[in-house]
Amino acid sequence: MEYLIGVDLGTTATKAVLFEKNGKIVASSSQAYPLYRDASGMAEEALEDIFEAVLVTIREVSFNLAEEDELLAVSFSTQMHSLIAFDENWQPLTRVITWADTRAVKYTEQIKNSAEGFEIYKRTGTPLHPMAPLSKLIWLREEKNNIYQRAAHYLDLKGYIFYRLFATNKIDLSTVTGTGLFNIFKLDWEEKALALTQLTKAQLPEVVEPYTIEQGMPHEFAKKMGIQEDTKFVWGAADGPLSNLGVNAIKPGVAAITIGTSGAIRVVTDQPKTDEKGRTFTYALDRDHWVVGGPVNSGGDVFRWARDQIFDGKLSYDEITALASKVAPGADGLLFHPYLGGERAPLWDANARGSFFGLNYGHNRSQMTRSVLEGVVFNLYMVALSLIEVVGNLNMIQATGGFTSSELWTQILADIFEQPINVPESREAGCLGAVIMAEKALGIVDNLEVIEEMVGTNRSYEPQVEHFEIYRELAPIFIRLSRALTAEYQNISNFQRRFED
């Protein structure tokens, strides 16, 4: 039989999934690694940890291949916005500086306040935020100048993996559209962004199509992965766009909502579109499919915080959810803004901080928990309102991520959005999307729409009409309050940093 492997380079783990050509999962493997953080906003990963995770996970799933089986290709999904600096001899000068790193917040504000800042967003589709390599590069120049001066090359995480395997110096079209350095209309590096960072094109990788194939890795790596040296490796794309593909959300008006550690809502269009108010991103899946949406920092990590801090880690998620389910929608008038670690969409403010609003003597841990779950969804609803202004109405919602294991949380999503929520069968959307791109690269399929034959609906949630009035009343309060607090986020953030230092 013929098989393909999809690999997802995630923030906390790398996952490899072995698929049959029809999208059926045969085996999967996940290898975790630490995310190094400190009070400065650092969020980095070790290069060797991730490279080893790639070798291990591919080896573990390739064990399922019989001698007569054929591995057609390995294809990749990757976390976005990562940055690695190298010297002229390709020795790494940094670890992987991830999307979660916020040390560039000061320089992001400078870009926002500059004459060209918003125009750079309009040309690149990447919101002005510390996550973007655009901001990270300026931070390196200003605060790590010894590294900046020595840096001859820059790559993203996937680019590094391919460099190790094939000695390439490349980045795929999908991933490069999340750097803040690439003009999504001209499909070339954005000159004004390069001028801000003071980089030259010689320091940047070659941009290749997601369907580009590499072959001929060193024997030692092929042996460690248990595959042939001439196995085809397809570049694939970035995790957000691939998640849309993997859950069959690539038609106009079909939104993909994901809540894992963080979250996002995304819709595919046939051409790049940017927001006149700068609230949404625009990233490529390929030249014909552009993903418009907004990512949020606030997802499952906020629920984990509630478990650890409100319940002292003594109850399971299911036990906590059971308590929240006994509370009426709206949590008896308690609202929660889930900005515990700053926020990307819709605020794009790394200084944002979380808060309970409306707390009174009648509220207990059960109401607080329900308000946390509702707060994450209200925040995504804010992003959806921005998205609708850019791409039009949402006709269908495909939901994925760990949150879908909670019937309560998924029902809250249906009720606040006032739309049916479909939970696709596949829980490995990024890896499946990568494999579909590999099949197109190999000529097995003619277009990406073949995903419809591979992804069905596991279950659906209908919105409960009796809850509409409650959430319609609370949603505007949630939105107005988030705007009202914006002016104070900087002040409270500055105050907190005095204690972190």
Order of alpha helices (4+ residues) and beta strands (2+ residues): beta-beta-beta-beta-beta-alpha-beta-beta-beta-alpha-alpha-alpha-alpha-beta-alpha-beta-alpha-beta-beta-alpha-beta-beta-alpha-beta-alpha-beta-beta-beta-beta-alpha-alpha-beta-beta-alpha-beta-alpha-beta-alpha-beta-alpha
